[in-house]
Amino acid sequence: MTKRRVLLGIMALLVLLAGGGFLIGCSISAPRYQGPVSAHFNGQQFQNAGGVRAQEGLGPLLRWQLHRDKGNFPERPDLPYGPKPPARVGFGKLRVTFINHSTFLLQFDSLNVLTDPIWSERTSPYQWIGPKRLRPPGIRFEDLPKIDAVLISHNHYDHLDLNTLRRLAARDQPRIFAGLGVRTFLEKEHLANATDLDWWQQHPLSPTVQLVSVPAQHFSGRGLRDRDATLWTGFVLRTAAGPLYYAGDTGYGPHFSEIGRREGPIRLAILPIGAYRPIWFMQPIHTAPAEAVQAHLDLKAARSIATHFGTFQLADDGLTEPVTDLRKALRAKQIPDSAFLVLEEGTGWPLQ
């Protein structure tokens, strides 16, 4: 009888935990986009070109978690910060500072733009659980110049970080640009100045700079009830120095060639190279280094810079694997390393 009571108690506890997890998962879900049906929105969910989908369901996730082969990813919280960037750069100039993960400070034509900014310690709805920052941001938040615009590629926690957006809003009140449906979520969180963009929709940042939302191959969701309920996107900035492309978070697909045709030749592409192992699980949503090299060619980019690596271990690749595999892929295509840069956190690079 005692064993039976213990078993029943354990089962009851598991039910309570599962129920609690379900309620939390529902409570943190973002509002669903409501708008007309399109080629990539069926009225309920957004979808990738060609029907490509991320792995879904508990089965694939459990298969990955039970057979993980994590590469070495040592924590380095003591790395030094980079120097304070300039307040602005002039017309026709371009300066890129790699801060961490997918966060870049883009300075051009007297504008300052941040991509997917995250200064938080974890990529999670709660700062006591979830993937932990293993390397500090390359720039102190306090050393950032005034930010005019923020580009949000999608609403995953490592790309849409509410704590950082609140700090930016309190200090600079920047304009925020994201895919369809994200504005409603931001307004719910009392973040103003947000603009939703559909793929290929344009919006002026200044009289001389145009922002274009471009396709990506990914998915979205912050909880259990908002899978693919808002749009994921990349961005092209038409600057005086030429088109600047930020891919956001994306798997490899025909969208790279399409962007190259419609917006190219691309002067500078910022392309993801990390979170790609295991390939069978990650390939639909994350670009492997060899695929990033092919994307560089598809875009006919004059120069590319690596992103989405080296800060949070979100997959099984280790700290150095993305860069090592990138260099191998470049050699295989006889492309010099100087054509596809890997910047250290905090490094500011002027495009010549």
Secondary structure, DSSP 8 states (H G I E B T S, - for coil): -HHHHHHHHHHHHHHHHHHHHHHHHHHT---------BTTB-SS-B--GGG-----SHHHHHHHHHT---------TT--------S---TT-EEEEEEETTEEEEEETTEEEEES---SSBSSSSTTSSSB-SS--SS-GGG-----EEE----STTTS-HHHHHHHHHHH--EEEEETTHHHHHHHTT--SEEEE-TT-EEESSSS-EEEEE-------SSSS-TT-S---EEEEEETTEEEEE--S----THHHHHHHHH-S-SEEEEE--S--SHHHHTTTS--HHHHHHHHHHTT-SEEEEES-SS---SS--SSHHHHHHHHHHHHTT--GGGEE---TT-EEE--
